[in-house]
Structure formats: C-alpha cells, structure tokens
Amino acid sequence: MNKKWVFFHKVNPAAKFRIFLFPYAGGGASTYNSWLAEFPENVEIATINPPGRGNRINEPPMENMEEMVDGLIECMEQYLDKPFAFFGHSFGASFAYEVAFQLRKRGLNLPEHFFASGRRAPHLPPRRPPWHNLPDKEFREEIEKLNGMPPRILKNDELMEIFTPILRADVKVANEYRREPEGLLSFGVSVLGGTQDVSIRKEDIGQWQSHFSQPVDLRMFDGTHFFIEEKKDEVIQCILDVFEVLDSKFPDSATASVS
C-alpha cells in the first residue's frame, strides 16, 4: 500500500468529520494550502497526492483513471471511518466522482457530500479534440487559453518545465474519462462553476444531476476557471455550510455509513 496517496496537513484524530480535497490537473498535496486555516477543528483535511508531485516527484505520473482510482482506494479505505466529504476541482472532480462510484461498487463507506467544481458532468465528451500530445509551446498556449493553471505557475518557466509532463498525463486522463449515468448515487452533491469559465459551461455542469438521485445544489461564482482562488472565501463558505448541516445530523460518536 502506498500511503503517499493521502496527505494529512494536520492529523486530528478527534475531528468529527474529514474532507478529501482532490487537486486539479498538475496539482498535489500543496494545492489547497491556502484553505487550511479556514476550516474548523472538527474537520480534518486530507489532500489527494497522485504520483509525480510533492513527495512523489520521482514517480512517473499515471495516465489511466482505473489505475489511479485503484491505487487511491487501497490507501484511502482505512480513512473512511468517520463522516466525510469529497471536493474536487476540474480534473479532480472527475477523479473524485470515479472514486465515489467505485467505493459504492466495492461496498465501502461513501461520502456524505460531494462537491464537483469547475468540471463537466462525467458522461459528457470534451468540447475540443484531444490536445495532451501537442508540442510544448502549443500545449502551454492551450493551458493559458483555457486558464487551466493558476497564473503563478503558468508564468514561471522553471515550474512549468516540472509541471508539463504531469499536466499532460492528467489532461489525457481527464479527456479520456467517461462515465454514463447508471445506478444513481444517493448522497448530497453541490456543483460549482465560474461565470467566466471559457472551458466549462453552465449547461455542462448542470448535467451532473443525471448521476445523482438527490437534487444537485448548483452554485455559480463570479470568476474564471480558477474561481476557487478568485472567490476562495465564498467557495470555502459553501463547503462549511454543508458541514454545519452535517454537524446537526451526526452525533459525536457517528461513523460514515454505506449507502
């Protein structure tokens, strides 16, 4: 088992809840560092850390969703012992959804809530042809055009030299991933989007409803594809509002349930 898949910024066994944060393409354990201080003590934060980044920089990035999901679940299973939520942005939303789908298939504990941020519904094909194999210059131009990486990384040549192979792998997985609606998932779901996102349209994120039995809570934020940084406080408050509801739902001794 590779325990490096799940990174705890601050281990907190006494926490009532846990949230797993799935990074966007190219992201890793440090992606949500600026969020850490915003969560209350009763929520333990774990960031998903795929190969090729952070303390796994010497591992080749994976190019297959099934392998990624299998590797993560093998590590994650031991951490599903209390009520938890998934949050994923962009590629991370697809990754998180497929993990949840496979958790149910394997009869394991499921999230109490799922946040899909800045990502089209899993059954929808990309609106553009595959572009992960473009030459470096054109590939970087596509990333910039789509606002597919935070500007602080995109404008740093040294960082982009490191991140480009990881980005290529993640973009390949994201473009090839597809999951048709089947056996609707029954936990709560919030879908978040940016009003100025040129790559993901409101109608694309609205179709997440096809995958869930409960009504989807659709939230639009004034921002681009990286509205999670531009409107960080509002996005985090959206998450905290859900945990406030969960806090009244679960007694202190509650554990996550299979549903």
ABEGO torsion letter per residue (X at the ends): XBAAABBBABBBAABABBBBBBBBBGBBAAAAAAAAAABBAABBBBBBBBBGBEAAAABBBBABAAAAAAAAAAAAAAAAABBBBBBBBEAAAAAAAAAAAAAAAAGBBBBABBBBBGBBBAABBBABBBAAABBAAAAAAAAAAAGABBAAAAABAAAAAAAAAAAAAAAAAAAABBBBBBGBBABBBBBBBBAABAABBAAAAAAAAAABABBBBBBBBBEBAAAAAAAAAAAAAAAAAAAAAAAAABBAABBBBBX
